[in-house]
Amino acid sequence: MASTAEEGQDYPQNHFDEIDLENMLQHIPVQNKTDLIDYAEEHRDSFLENAVLFSETSGTTGKPLQTPRGNIELNWNTQNQMYAYSRLLKKKQDRVAIIHPGMLSPFIEATTFALRKLEVGYVKVFPIEGICDYRRIRDVLVRYQITTLMTTPSLALKILYEIKKLGEGAALKLDKVLLTGELITEACEANFKKILGPACEVVAFVYGGSETASLMYGIGNGQYLPFQEDFIFEIVDGEVTIANADEYRVKGELHVTWLKGGLLPIKRYNTNDVFEVTVKKNHPFKFKPLGRIVNLQAGYPSSARLEELIYSVQQPIFNYVANCSSSQRRIDVDLVALGSDQVVEEVRSTLTKEFPQYEVTVRLNVAQDPFLQFAPKPKLARYMIN
């Protein structure tokens, strides 16, 4: 378990006097997405009778998973998002542009409920050819003096890239970017500041998924604090590093369990994400994502480290796709950037210095890059290993 206590407040050590939680959890099988798909098919009638929101995962990683929401879980997930938003936004002052296709997403439904209850104005926009192009999106952001983007890093960067390409019109009022849905590193946050200016607040807003709901809220520097009242958090087969007598770090795969009711039972659900958790006396546990387990195989550069290096160059990067082959000892990177093509050599030099055993090639603005499509997917694969 971990705490939602704010940084700097006294926080007693978590413990359970009457329950051996670790032993209890070991008797519950680990869930994966396939288990939830099977459960949904077996309980279809119950979902039809009791759900107030019918929703599904995107299906980008396989068969879509039904994620129906009843009033109970929709309410507590909305409350969690309200808390996350309330730390960053003010009513009558902030206005949010939600950049997302929105279709079948329980997250987007909960986020609009949360903003309405907080009395924070919002608009939902997404590029649709022939209906809503980037000039219109730019005009909407200007017309309603939007202060905040809430979306995935991929879509936020796409919107900013296309608006900068327009190169005209009134200046945006953006001073906050709230990111979710993908790996969001400290380097990613810094890259946005290069585009929007150092005063812009860039935060990994919430971490979670359509099936699990919002599990944590961001505190900056690529870190999160968990919603402890609603979930059990397990770091499985964790590697422990001792910092000092009062602090240590645990790194491993994250499994989560719901403590509150819902139509879709989440019990020891394997997120397939690896986190490093900082445990410090009288402080809340801090969770730092390191990437998907599939991208953290031994013998390959980690996705988080590769992103840190690519974003370390002076010029803003709007997208990258990196392919790493251990057998061929190659790292091939495609970049999307505006301005000087000197960025190609800067990225190549940076990666070569870090990974001298690999041959590094870098290309710029490749026409086939998925990012350059009119409306890319909300989540883009930036790192692949083979």
Order of alpha helices (4+ residues) and beta strands (2+ residues): alpha-alpha-alpha-alpha-beta-alpha-beta-alpha-beta-alpha-beta-alpha-beta-beta-beta-beta-beta-beta-beta-beta-alpha-beta-beta-alpha-beta-beta
